[in-house]
Amino acid sequence: MLTVTQPAATLIVGLVTAADLPRHGGLRIGRNRHWNSLHLSLAAGPAPHESVLIEHDASVFIDRGVVSRVQHHVLDAIHEPHCSAFFLRKPELRQHDALAGLLGLLWAGIGRTSR
């Protein structure tokens, strides 16, 4: 199953609080059918077709259709004063290594679009 890090849980709780959602609100992980990608949103509670994961006092609602895509992954986050981001990584990757790879992909994409 998905594992949630303390930084991700802290960000989830902060977002739920800032959105004035009920205490049992959380982060929803669903599927964007148009792009065939994962979609994150805040929710007041789980939908009937969602699995509920609670770690570090943060709730994550996972659409049953994406459980297989996120199992054996870690939901991690970075939180800076002007920027916050969630990301999925394999458990064997440290946060720093996962972010370095992500930034490398973004930089490569920027290079291709600016030519």
C-alpha positions as CSV (number, residue, x, y, z in Angstrom):
1,M,0.0,0.0,0.0
2,L,1.0,3.6,-0.3
3,T,3.1,5.1,2.5
4,V,2.8,8.8,3.5
5,T,5.9,10.6,4.8
6,Q,5.7,13.1,7.7
7,P,6.3,16.1,5.4
8,A,3.4,14.9,3.1
9,A,1.1,14.4,6.1
10,T,2.0,17.9,7.5
11,L,1.2,19.5,4.1
12,I,-2.1,17.5,3.9
13,V,-3.2,18.6,7.4
14,G,-2.2,22.2,6.6
15,L,-4.2,22.3,3.4
16,V,-7.3,20.7,5.0
17,T,-7.1,23.2,7.8
18,A,-6.6,26.2,5.4
19,A,-9.5,25.0,3.3
20,D,-11.7,24.9,6.4
21,L,-12.6,21.3,5.7
22,P,-13.8,19.0,8.5
23,R,-11.1,17.3,10.6
24,H,-11.8,14.0,8.8
25,G,-11.1,15.7,5.4
26,G,-8.0,14.8,3.4
27,L,-6.2,14.4,0.1
28,R,-8.0,12.6,-2.7
29,I,-5.9,10.6,-5.2
30,G,-8.0,9.9,-8.3
31,R,-7.6,9.4,-12.0
32,N,-7.7,12.1,-14.7
33,R,-9.3,10.1,-17.5
34,H,-8.5,12.7,-20.1
35,W,-4.8,12.6,-19.5
36,N,-4.6,9.1,-18.0
37,S,-2.8,10.5,-15.0
38,L,-3.2,10.8,-11.3
39,H,-5.2,13.8,-10.0
40,L,-4.9,15.2,-6.5
41,S,-7.6,17.3,-4.8
42,L,-8.9,18.0,-1.3
43,A,-12.1,16.3,-0.1
44,A,-14.3,16.7,3.0
45,G,-14.4,12.9,3.3
46,P,-14.0,9.7,1.3
47,A,-16.3,8.6,-1.5
48,P,-17.8,5.1,-1.3
49,H,-15.4,3.8,-4.0
50,E,-12.3,5.0,-2.2
51,S,-9.9,3.3,0.2
52,V,-8.9,5.3,3.2
53,L,-5.3,5.6,4.5
54,I,-4.5,7.5,7.7
55,E,-0.9,8.1,8.5
56,H,0.6,10.8,10.8
57,D,-3.0,12.1,11.5
58,A,-3.5,12.8,7.7
59,S,-6.2,11.2,5.7
60,V,-5.6,10.1,2.1
61,F,-8.6,8.9,0.0
62,I,-7.5,6.6,-2.9
63,D,-9.8,5.8,-5.7
64,R,-9.9,2.0,-6.1
65,G,-9.1,2.5,-9.8
66,V,-5.6,3.9,-9.0
67,V,-4.7,1.7,-6.0
68,S,-2.5,-0.5,-8.2
69,R,-0.7,2.6,-9.6
70,V,0.3,4.0,-6.2
71,Q,0.9,0.8,-4.2
72,H,4.6,0.2,-3.3
73,H,5.2,4.0,-3.6
74,V,5.7,6.8,-1.1
75,L,3.7,10.0,-1.1
76,D,6.2,12.7,-0.2
77,A,6.2,16.5,-0.2
78,I,8.3,19.5,-0.1
79,H,7.0,22.6,1.6
80,E,8.7,26.0,1.2
81,P,7.3,29.4,2.0
82,H,6.4,30.1,-1.7
83,C,6.1,26.6,-3.1
84,S,4.7,23.2,-2.0
85,A,4.5,20.0,-4.0
86,F,3.5,16.4,-3.5
87,F,5.3,13.7,-5.4
88,L,5.4,9.9,-5.6
89,R,8.6,8.0,-5.3
90,K,9.8,4.5,-4.9
91,P,10.6,3.6,-1.3
92,E,14.3,2.9,-2.1
93,L,14.8,6.5,-3.3
94,R,15.6,9.1,-0.8
95,Q,13.7,12.4,-1.1
96,H,16.8,14.3,-2.3
97,D,17.4,11.7,-5.1
98,A,13.8,11.7,-6.2
99,L,13.7,15.5,-6.4
100,A,17.0,15.7,-8.3
101,G,15.6,13.3,-10.9
102,L,12.4,15.3,-11.1
103,L,14.2,18.6,-11.6
104,G,16.4,17.0,-14.2
105,L,13.3,15.9,-16.2
106,L,11.8,19.4,-15.8
107,W,15.0,21.0,-16.9
108,A,15.3,18.8,-20.0
109,G,11.7,19.6,-20.9
110,I,12.3,23.3,-20.6
111,G,15.4,23.0,-22.8
112,R,13.3,21.2,-25.5
113,T,10.5,23.8,-25.5
114,S,12.8,26.9,-25.6
115,R,14.7,25.9,-28.8
